[in-house]
Amino acid sequence: MASSKSKKLLYSVQNGLAIIKLFTKEKPIWGITEISRELNLPKSSVSRLTSDLADEGFLKKSGRQYHLGLSLLRLAGLLTTHLEITREAAEPLNSLVNKIQETAHVSIMEDDKIVYLLKHDCKHPVRLHSYIGKDNPAVCTSSGLIILAYQSIEQITEVIGKGLPQRGPNSFINKDDLLRELKYIKENGYAICIDVLHIDAVSIAAPIRDYTGNVMAAVTVAGPRQRITESKIIEITSEIIKTAEVISDKLGYLGTGI
């Protein structure tokens, strides 16, 4: 049973979202009294919620009224970017799966997690605990490592500071080992994880760049060790890199290679 504190928090979140949804192109500015009347909420509650939303940048106060803040624009920009990635990556990812007959993903990094935006299963998929919207620790996945390798040392340090979880027997639990691996990955342009997230699982990733050249996503192929053998890794890695380059080109990257 939910505690009274949890219920109160849920109630506040619901009311906060209701306030944000009031703002439209036809009526972009609202006052506390108007919001209170429209949502049938006490003015004291509306005043507190609008103040909290303004502190987080979701609303902007102008005099005694409010309009939408820049935090929503940032979220809209992220959503647009994610939609663009999935749109441009769908055909190349499907072609990759047809070539190598293994499951492929497109992933992004949020905080210290990898989130799967797109997944194409092969004809004989295995249970990999991955699906669209699923997240995994970035430091335990080839996609997380390839994206992290191209970030600033400040961002890398921040992710490491959140912990190095041990999932598979080869998970990186030592900071220096991880930093050496990230350096190697950046120098070579791909990441290979064997028994890092799951035992007897192999994943290989290559970076996707946007039009500015920033690495903002990854193409990953994952499968069991009995299928992705050492003799196949070089060929599969080459195809993953080519696919990542195709997607990067579609996103406007004009580089000669990654």
Secondary structure, DSSP 8 states (H G I E B T S, - for coil): ---HHHHHHHHHHHHHHHHHHH--SS---EEHHHHHHHHT--HHHHHHHHHHHHHTTSEEEETTEEEE-HHHHHHHHHHHHHHHHHHHHHHHHHHHHHHH-SEEEEEEEETTEEEEEEEE--SS----S--TT-EEEGGGSHHHHHHHHTS-HHHHHHHHHT-----STT---SHHHHHHHHHHHHHHT-EEEESSSSTTEEEEEEEEE-TTS-EEEEEEEEEETTTS-HHHHHHHHHHHHHHHHHHHHHTT---S--
